[in-house]
Amino acid sequence: MSKSVGTEQSLGNVLNTGVFGIALVLAISAACIAPFGHHVFVDWVATAFMAATPAQVILGLLWHNNKPDFIGKLSQPYKGIALTAISIGIGALVLGLVMFLVGGGHGPTPMVIQYFIMTIVVVVWMIPVWQCWPLNLLSNNPVVIGCLTFIFSYLLAYVLWRVFFDYSVLGSMGHPHYYEDIDPKGLIDLWTAIIFFVTCVSVIIVHMLLEFWPVNKLAGNAVQPLRGIIATLYVLVVATIIRTLFIDGLGMQPVDYMIRVPVCMIFGTFLVNNMMQFSLFPSAKQPVRGLLLILSAAVVAVITYELYRWASTLHTGSELGAGPSNGFAQELWIASAMLGVTFPIIFVVSGFFGFWPIVRKPTEVTGETEAQA
């Protein structure tokens, strides 16, 4: 998620690169999804991709695709291949460990899948909001900080998952993949918990379009941990307001809300920001620029929801049922395809490979993230 710099590109070049890049991302995503049946894709393929995502966030958002140093010095496509290989290797290791240590060897159950989602939520929260505090107090080496943040994110995600997630309702329904021995039986039912946490991470990611303008105003010159506390409280309040507005105010079914609003907005944000090389509306000042980007992301979110809903029918051969009576089949397919698979492929195409081979010249990367909390 780092910002590309170097030779200034015209808006036309940015749009051309972005459009071809998005087409490449969608083509790769389709190639990863198409060979597998519905249940294998939703259960195994999407979970395997999510297992690699926290490593991708560290490589991209924290290390700007330039660490370790010897990889940062490579030219494309070797740099992209190396970063992708690291992600796959770490993802495979994590997948096996989590399936055994958290999932009890039962496979990709709802409990394990939502734990993987929580690891992504926490690592995104740790970097732009907390700026890796307090782990950055232990070392000045960015590689060490990144490794510690990676491990800490999995541990904190496990604590949050144990405290807040309760899957008892699946047991009472006779869900075929409910196993009481791995149910943390936390404070809140599984859907309420995951919907709120996904809303929180969408607030963080969408605020990157504003370069955290509201938080910067609220926090002033505060440093960590006060800055992180202020930013966290802000995220929690905004997420609560958004969730309440759409579910309680507008009466949306909660899981449908999660897919249509936070999931699609996360996806839309990456398409208008990362895939457009952080270059849209360059002359506008914050918060106007951020609001224009948010509006653009919202439009993209609506379009891509319909695209992925159509793709779900194409993939399965018939229209998937939506809502609780159908086990949220359509909603889970869209979420798995959109954020489970396509989201990490965006990292690969735009970050790891720097849009190679669409853009053949080398891309320099700044030492700062696109959005500082």
N, C-alpha and C positions, 0 to 999 in steps of 0.2 A: 504494500500500500504506500510505498514511498513515491515521492514526486519526481518525475523525470525532468531533467534540465538539459541544457546544451544548446544546440542550434535551435532558434525559435522556429516553430512550425506554424504555418498558416492554419486558420480554422478548417479550411478545406482538407488539408493533409491530415489533421487530427480526426476529422469526421470520416475520411476514407479509411484511415488506419483502424479507427474504432469500429466501423461497420464491418470491415473485413475480419477484424479480430473477433467480433461477436459471432459472426458467421462461422469462424473456425472453432470457437468455443462450443457453439451449439452442435456442430458436426462431430467434434470429439466426444461430447456428452452423449449424443445419440449412438455413436459407435460403442460406447461403454455400456449403454443400457440395452440396446436392441438384442444382443445375443441371449439375454437371460429372460426366463419366465418371470411373471409378476412377483411371486413370493420370493424367489431367489434374489431378484433385484432389490426389492424393498428391504428384505431382511439382511442379506449378506453383502451385496455390492455397495449399497449406500452406506452401510455400517463400516465397511472397509475404507471407503473414502473419508468418512468422518474421523476414523482413527488416525488418519494422516494430517487432518486439518490443523490441529494445534501446532504441529511442527512447522507447517507452512506459514502460520501466523507469526511465529518466532522468526523464521527465515526472512519473511517479507516485511512485516510491520516493525520489528525490532532491529533486525540486522540488515534491512534494506537490500536483501539478496546479494550481499557482499561479504558474508562471513560463512565459513572460515576464510581467512585471507587468501589462501591459494585458490579457492573457488572464485572469489571476487575478481581475481586477475584473469580468469579465463575469458576467451572470446566466445561468441555464440556460434554454433548451438551447443558447444561443450559445457558452457556455464549452465544453461538450462537443463541439459541432460544430467549434470552432476547434482543440481539442486532437486530435480525430480527424483533422482535415484535415492537421495538422502531421505526425502519425504516418504517414498515407498518403503524403504528399509525401516525407518522409525515407525511408520504406520503398521507394518506387518508385525513388528515386535510388540507394539502397544496393543494391537488387536488380540494377539494371543494371550498376553498377560491379563488384559481386562476380562476377556472371556473366561479365563480360569479363576482369577482372584475376585472379580466382582460378580461375574455371571455364573459361577459355580459349574462351569462346563456345560451349561444348558443351551448354548448357542445364542443367537441374537434375539433375546427376549425383549419385550417392551422396556423392562427395567434396564437392561444393558444399553439399549439404543438411547434411552433418555439420559443415562449417565454420560454417554459419549457427547450428546448435545450439551450437557452441562460443562464438559471440559472446554468446549469451544466458547461458551458463554463466559467462563471464568478467564480464559487466556485473553480474550478481547477486552474484558474489564480490566485486567491487570496492566495492560500496556498503555493505552491512551488515557485511562482514568487515573490509575495509581502510579504510572510511569515506573513500574517494577519495584516500587517501594514495598517492604523494607529490604528486599533482596539486593537492591543496588548499594546498600550500605556494607555489604559483605565483600564487594570486589569492585574494582574499576574496569575490569576486563569485560567487554560486552559479550564475549562468548560465554564466560562464566555466568554472567547475569542472565543471559538467555537460557542457559541450561537449567539454572536454579528456578527461573520463572516457569519453565516447562514442567518441571517436577512438581513445583508448588501448586500449579494450576490443577494438575490431576488430583493432588491431595485435597485441596480446598473444594474442588468439584465433588469429591467423594463425601466430604463432610456435609456440604449443602444437600447433596442427594440423600444422604442418610437422615438428615434432620427434617427435610421438607416433603419428601415424596412417599406417598402411601398408595400401594397397588391392590389393596384389599378388595376394591370393587371388581377387579378382574377375576379374583378368586370366586367371588359371589356369583359372577356371571358364567363361571365355568370356562374361562378363557383357556385355550389349549396350551398357551405358552406362559401361564402363570405358575410360578414356583414359590411357595411360601418361604423356603429357606433363603431366598435372595431378596425377598421383599423387605425394604428397610422400615416399612410401616411408620412413616414420618407423620408430620403434622397436617399435611394437606393432601387431597387426592391428586393423582398423577396429572390430570389435565389442568387443574387450577394452577399447580406448581409450574409445569413446563410452559404454559401460556404466559404466565407472568415473567418468567426468566427470559423467554424469547422476546417478549415485549421490551424488557430492559435492554437487551443487547441490540435490538433494533434502534432504540433511542440513542445509544452510544454511537452506532455506525452512522445513523442519519445525521447526528450532530457533527460528524466529521466534515460534512458539507458546509457547516457553519464555522469550521475550525474551532469548535467549542466556544463560540462567541458568548453565549449566555453564561457559561460556567466561568469564563475568563473575567466577565464583568462582576459576577458574584464573588469569585475568589480573590480578585485583586492581586496583591503581591504575596498571597499565602503560599507557603511551600508545603511539601509533604511532611506529615500525613494530613495536615489540615486541608490542603487542597483536595486530596482524595476523598476525604470525608464530605466536603461540600459538594464535590462532583457526584459522589455516590448518592447522597440525599436528593440531589436534583434529579438524577436518573430515576430513582425510586418514585419520587413524586410525579414526574412527568409520565412514567410508565403506568402508574395507578390511574392517572387522569385519562389517558388514552384508552386503557382497558375498560374503565368504567363507562366512558363515552360510547364506545362501540358495542359493548356487551349489554350493559344495564340501560344505557340511554337509547341506543338504536335497536336493541333487541337482537343482535347478531348471535347466531349459535357460536359458542366459544371456540371450538376447533376451526370452524369456518373463518371466524375472525382471525385466528392465529395465522392461517395460511394467506388469506387475502390482504391482511394489513401488515403485521410485522415481518413475516417471511418474505412477502413480495416486495416490501419496502427495502429490506436488506439487499435483496437481489437487484432491485432497480437502482439503488445507491451505487453498487459496484459497477453496474453497466454505464451509468452516466459519469462516474468519477474515475475509477481505475481504467475502464476500457476506453475512456476518452482522454486518458493521460492527464487528468486533473486540469484540463485546459479549457473547459467551457466557461463562458461569461467572464473572461479574464479582466475586463475593464471595470466590472462591478465591484463595489466595496462590500465588506461584511457589515450587516447581515443580509443585505440585498442579494449578494451573489449566492449565499447559502440558501435563501428562500427560493431563488430561481432554480437552483439545482434540486432542491427538495420537490418543487413542483414538477420538474422534468422526471425525477425518479418516480413520482407518483403516477405520472402518465405511463412510463415504462412498466411500472408494476402492474397496472391494469392490463396492458397489452400482453405482457409475458404470462400473466395468470391464464388468460384465454389460450395462449399458445401452448402452455404446458397441459392445460385441461384437454385440449385437442390431442396433444401428443400421448396422453395417457390412454385415450381410446385407440389411437393408432398402435400403441405398443401391446395392449392387451387384447385387441380385436373386438372389444365391445365397451360401451360406456360404463365406467366404474360407478358403483353406487356411492352416494355421499351421505353424510350424517351418521348418527350413532346406530341407526337400525341397520346400516351396511358396514359397520365397523370402521367408519371413516376411510374407506378404501381409496376413494378419489383424493381426499385431502392428504393422506399419507403418501400416495404416489407422487403428487405434485411437490410436497415438501422434500421427499427423498430425491427426486430428480433435480429440483431447483437448488436447494442448499446442500443436500447430501453429495451430489455428483458435480453439478455445474459450478457451484461456488468454488470448490478447490481447483477446478480446471481454469477458472478465471485467474487464480494466482499463478498457475503454470504459464499460461499464454502471455499475460500482461507483465508479470513480475519475473518469473524464472527465465523465460525466453525473451523478454523485452520486445514482444511482438514479432520476433523472428519466425518465419522468413518474410513476413509482410514488410517489416522494416529491416533492412540489411545492414544499416550503419550502426556502430556501437552506441549504446545509450549510457550516459553518465547518470549517477544517482546522488541525490543530496544526502547529507548526513542527518537530516531531520525528517520526522514523519510528517505525513500530510496534515494530521491534526494533533495538536498537543492539548492535553486536558488542562 
